[in-house]
Amino acid sequence: MDIVISAATQRSGSTMLQRIFNAREKTLIWGENGGCLTDFCRIYNNANHFAGLKHRSAYFNNGGDANKWIAGMTPPKNEVADAMVKTVRAFHENLYVKNYSKQHDFIGYKEVRYGKKELRLLRQCYPNCTVILLVRNPIDVWSSLSAKGWKELYSSLEEFTKLWNQHVETYFELSKTDSNMYLVKYEDITSLDKETINLIKQIGHLEEQDIQKVLAKRINSSSTSLSKVIKQFIIDQCSPLMTKMGYVDDV
């Protein structure tokens, strides 16, 4: 994997950024996979659960004594980690790269479901992969979700704001500690913020006209007006991180 676009929530501009990168002929950024890394994290945790138990040493230190309790016998944690890294890499390589590397020299995908555990696993598997951490104003995200009729993706507005906060906080942390993870605002792309556009050009081997050509054509965009009550609820729940992200006009 050369690049992964990870958006804090749906309707945050990940498809737009995917289209921008794919404007380059030899770039191939795939769409979402339903958050497969979340399932791999679950597998990883399940295997690690037994890796620290003494059943393994009790068995091997006694000459393979079958009369020892060995129900939870599992290889050590370093071997579990190594197996998981190889498994996740094999999944990505066989799904996204194997049949397409001859035509493309820059391959990745985008996702809207990843938090800290998934991004840390991704980094274990791909130390040099570029990760763009994409964030959009939560008021505008909810407006877009409402217009599309996609609010049911979240059990409630409260659950949506909680997830936005969790992911944005994680994105701040990772962007400060990982030099190849970049925190990018949707609004800075659409407004052609010079620093942001230069970053995207550098990462994606793009010319500015490539970016502008994609931004000139809006696909599947949506928004609707929100009540003052809903807007205020989002502000009340998200104001610290909204301020941190520079969404001060709404706070």
Backbone torsions as a table, in degrees:
resi	resn	phi	psi	omega
1	MET	NA	129.1	176.8
2	ASP	-92.3	-34.3	-176.0
3	ILE	-153.6	144.6	171.8
4	VAL	-131.3	129.7	173.4
5	ILE	-96.6	118.3	-179.7
6	SER	-117.8	111.5	-179.6
7	ALA	-94.3	145.5	-177.5
8	ALA	-62.3	-35.7	178.8
9	THR	-151.1	172.8	169.7
10	GLN	-60.9	160.9	176.9
11	ARG	59.5	36.3	-179.9
12	SER	-110.4	4.1	176.3
13	GLY	100.7	12.4	-178.1
14	SER	-66.7	-36.4	177.7
15	THR	-67.3	-39.9	176.8
16	MET	-58.9	-45.8	-179.2
17	LEU	-69.4	-36.4	174.4
18	GLN	-58.3	-45.9	179.0
19	ARG	-63.1	-38.6	179.0
20	ILE	-61.2	-49.4	-179.7
21	PHE	-64.8	-37.6	-179.3
22	ASN	-73.7	-4.6	175.0
23	ALA	-66.2	-21.0	174.4
24	ARG	-84.2	130.6	-170.3
25	GLU	-58.4	-38.4	-174.3
26	LYS	-95.8	12.4	175.7
27	THR	-101.9	138.8	177.8
28	LEU	-135.0	104.6	176.6
29	ILE	-107.8	113.2	-178.9
30	TRP	-76.4	166.1	177.7
31	GLY	-84.5	-166.1	-175.0
32	GLU	-70.3	153.0	177.5
33	ASN	-117.1	16.7	-179.9
34	GLY	80.2	13.9	178.2
35	GLY	77.0	44.8	-176.0
36	CYS	-60.1	-30.9	179.7
37	LEU	-62.2	-27.2	176.9
38	THR	-63.0	-40.8	178.1
39	ASP	-68.7	-38.5	176.8
40	PHE	-65.0	-36.8	175.9
41	CYS	-62.2	-39.1	177.9
42	ARG	-64.2	-43.1	177.1
43	ILE	-61.8	-44.7	179.8
44	TYR	-58.1	-47.5	-179.9
45	ASN	-64.5	-40.5	179.8
46	ASN	-63.3	-44.3	180.0
47	ALA	-67.0	-38.4	-179.9
48	ASN	-68.7	-24.6	-177.7
49	HIS	-56.3	-37.3	-177.5
50	PHE	-97.5	-10.0	-172.5
51	ALA	-67.8	-23.9	-178.0
52	GLY	-91.9	-3.0	-178.8
53	LEU	-72.9	160.9	-176.0
54	LYS	-87.7	1.1	-176.9
55	HIS	-59.6	-37.1	-177.8
56	ARG	-64.6	-50.5	-178.5
57	SER	-67.1	-34.6	178.1
58	ALA	-62.2	-35.2	-179.4
59	TYR	-76.0	-52.6	-174.6
60	PHE	-73.5	-30.5	-179.3
61	ASN	-77.6	-5.8	178.9
62	ASN	-121.5	34.8	173.9
63	GLY	65.0	29.9	179.8
64	GLY	70.8	42.4	-177.7
65	ASP	-70.5	110.8	-178.0
66	ALA	-72.4	-7.5	178.9
67	ASN	-91.9	4.8	172.5
68	LYS	-86.7	155.2	177.5
69	TRP	-75.0	113.8	-172.4
70	ILE	-126.5	18.5	-173.9
71	ALA	-58.9	-35.1	-177.7
72	GLY	-104.4	21.2	-176.9
73	MET	-66.7	121.4	-175.9
74	THR	-140.2	146.3	175.2
75	PRO	-56.2	159.7	-176.8
76	PRO	-65.0	164.4	-172.6
77	LYS	-59.7	-36.4	179.9
78	ASN	-65.3	-32.3	177.8
79	GLU	-76.2	-34.0	174.3
80	VAL	-62.4	-45.9	179.9
81	ALA	-62.1	-44.1	180.0
82	ASP	-62.9	-42.4	179.0
83	ALA	-63.9	-40.1	-178.8
84	MET	-68.1	-42.1	178.2
85	VAL	-60.2	-45.7	-179.9
86	LYS	-65.1	-36.3	179.9
87	THR	-67.6	-47.0	-179.2
88	VAL	-65.2	-40.7	177.8
89	ARG	-62.9	-42.5	179.4
90	ALA	-62.7	-39.8	177.6
91	PHE	-59.5	-51.5	-178.4
92	HIS	-64.7	-45.7	-176.3
93	GLU	-64.5	-42.8	-178.7
94	ASN	-73.6	-33.2	-178.9
95	LEU	-79.7	-44.7	-168.4
96	TYR	-105.9	-28.1	-167.3
97	VAL	-109.0	-45.6	-168.4
98	LYS	-46.6	-48.8	-174.7
99	ASN	-94.0	4.9	-172.7
100	TYR	-129.9	-3.0	-174.5
101	SER	-71.7	-20.6	178.7
102	LYS	-71.1	-33.8	-178.5
103	GLN	-92.7	-17.2	-174.1
104	HIS	-133.5	138.9	179.5
105	ASP	-110.3	3.1	-179.2
106	PHE	-143.8	105.8	-170.2
107	ILE	-127.5	140.7	177.1
108	GLY	-168.3	-162.9	176.8
109	TYR	-155.5	172.8	178.9
110	LYS	-123.3	151.7	-179.0
111	GLU	-148.1	155.5	-177.0
112	VAL	-125.7	20.3	-173.5
113	ARG	-126.8	3.6	-169.9
114	TYR	-91.7	133.7	173.3
115	GLY	-115.0	-155.7	-172.8
116	LYS	-62.3	-47.3	-174.4
117	LYS	-65.1	-39.2	179.9
118	GLU	-67.9	-42.3	-178.2
119	LEU	-70.2	-32.2	175.9
120	ARG	-69.1	-39.3	176.3
121	LEU	-65.0	-42.0	177.2
122	LEU	-57.3	-43.5	-179.6
123	ARG	-66.7	-37.1	175.0
124	GLN	-58.2	-39.9	-175.7
125	CYS	-79.3	-34.6	-175.8
126	TYR	-133.1	83.9	-177.3
127	PRO	-59.3	-26.6	-175.3
128	ASN	-106.0	3.8	-179.4
129	CYS	-68.0	133.7	174.4
130	THR	-81.0	132.0	179.8
131	VAL	-122.3	124.3	174.6
132	ILE	-100.9	122.6	-179.0
133	LEU	-99.9	104.3	-168.7
134	LEU	-100.9	129.5	-176.6
135	VAL	-130.4	142.5	175.0
136	ARG	-130.8	151.3	176.6
137	ASN	-49.8	123.6	-175.2
138	PRO	-62.5	-27.9	176.8
139	ILE	-64.0	-44.6	-180.0
140	ASP	-70.6	-33.6	176.7
141	VAL	-62.4	-47.5	-178.6
142	TRP	-66.6	-34.6	175.7
143	SER	-61.9	-43.0	179.6
144	SER	-69.0	-42.2	176.9
145	LEU	-60.0	-41.3	-178.7
146	SER	-65.7	-41.7	-179.5
147	ALA	-66.0	-33.7	-179.5
148	LYS	-83.3	-10.5	-174.4
149	GLY	73.4	28.3	-175.9
150	TRP	-104.5	13.7	-178.8
151	LYS	-61.3	-25.1	-178.9
152	GLU	-67.6	-10.0	173.8
153	LEU	-61.7	-21.8	178.6
154	TYR	-121.7	138.8	-174.9
155	SER	-65.1	-24.1	179.9
156	SER	-164.8	167.0	175.0
157	LEU	-63.5	-35.8	177.7
158	GLU	-62.2	-42.2	179.9
159	GLU	-66.4	-37.4	177.8
160	PHE	-62.5	-48.9	-178.1
161	THR	-65.3	-34.6	177.6
162	LYS	-63.8	-44.6	-179.9
163	LEU	-67.4	-41.1	177.7
164	TRP	-58.4	-45.6	178.8
165	ASN	-61.5	-45.9	-178.7
166	GLN	-60.4	-47.6	-176.2
167	HIS	-70.8	-40.2	-179.2
168	VAL	-67.2	-39.9	176.3
169	GLU	-61.1	-43.4	176.7
170	THR	-62.0	-42.1	-178.2
171	TYR	-64.1	-39.9	175.7
172	PHE	-59.0	-48.5	-177.4
173	GLU	-61.1	-49.0	-176.2
174	LEU	-67.5	-36.7	-179.8
175	SER	-67.8	-23.3	178.8
176	LYS	-85.7	-25.5	-173.6
177	THR	-107.6	-12.6	-178.4
178	ASP	-123.3	113.9	-173.6
179	SER	-70.3	-10.1	179.4
180	ASN	-114.3	21.6	170.0
181	MET	-117.4	124.3	-171.8
182	TYR	-117.6	124.6	176.5
183	LEU	-83.5	120.1	-175.9
184	VAL	-128.5	135.8	176.7
185	LYS	-94.5	134.2	175.2
186	TYR	-51.8	-44.4	-176.1
187	GLU	-63.8	-31.1	179.4
188	ASP	-73.7	-24.3	174.8
189	ILE	-74.6	-50.9	-175.0
190	THR	-67.6	-26.9	178.8
191	SER	-89.9	1.4	179.5
192	LEU	59.7	39.8	174.3
193	ASP	-54.0	126.7	-170.7
194	LYS	-58.2	-47.0	-177.5
195	GLU	-63.5	-42.3	-179.2
196	THR	-67.1	-44.6	179.9
197	ILE	-63.3	-40.1	177.7
198	ASN	-63.7	-37.7	177.5
199	LEU	-63.4	-46.8	-179.3
200	ILE	-64.1	-40.7	177.1
201	LYS	-60.4	-43.8	-178.3
202	GLN	-66.4	-47.1	-178.1
203	ILE	-66.0	-44.0	-172.3
204	GLY	-94.4	3.8	-178.8
205	HIS	55.0	48.7	-173.2
206	LEU	-113.7	160.5	168.8
207	GLU	-100.8	155.4	-176.9
208	GLU	-61.5	-33.0	179.0
209	GLN	-65.9	-28.0	175.3
210	ASP	-62.4	-42.8	-179.0
211	ILE	-68.5	-47.2	-177.9
212	GLN	-63.5	-34.2	179.4
213	LYS	-63.9	-40.3	178.7
214	VAL	-70.3	-44.2	-178.3
215	LEU	-65.6	-24.2	-179.3
216	ALA	-71.6	-17.8	-178.9
217	LYS	-116.9	108.3	-179.8
218	ARG	-86.4	129.0	-178.7
219	ILE	-123.9	124.4	174.2
220	ASN	63.0	24.9	178.3
221	SER	-77.0	156.6	-178.3
222	SER	-161.7	149.3	173.5
223	SER	-164.3	154.5	175.8
224	THR	-146.7	157.8	-179.7
225	SER	-73.0	142.9	178.6
226	LEU	-110.0	150.5	177.4
227	SER	-68.6	157.7	178.1
228	LYS	-61.1	-33.4	-179.7
229	VAL	-64.5	-44.7	-179.6
230	ILE	-67.3	-44.6	178.5
231	LYS	-59.1	-43.2	-178.3
232	GLN	-67.1	-36.0	177.9
233	PHE	-62.5	-45.3	179.3
234	ILE	-62.0	-43.0	178.7
235	ILE	-62.9	-44.4	-179.2
236	ASP	-60.1	-38.0	-177.1
237	GLN	-81.5	-30.8	-168.7
238	CYS	-116.3	1.0	-170.2
239	SER	-55.9	-40.3	-179.7
240	PRO	-58.8	-45.8	-178.5
241	LEU	-79.0	-29.8	173.8
242	MET	-61.5	-42.4	177.6
243	THR	-63.7	-42.9	180.0
244	LYS	-61.9	-34.2	-180.0
245	MET	-83.4	-7.8	178.4
246	GLY	92.8	14.0	177.2
247	TYR	-88.1	52.6	-170.4
248	VAL	-74.5	-25.2	-178.5
249	ASP	-66.0	-25.1	-178.5
250	ASP	-94.3	-13.6	-176.0
251	VAL	-88.8	NA	NA
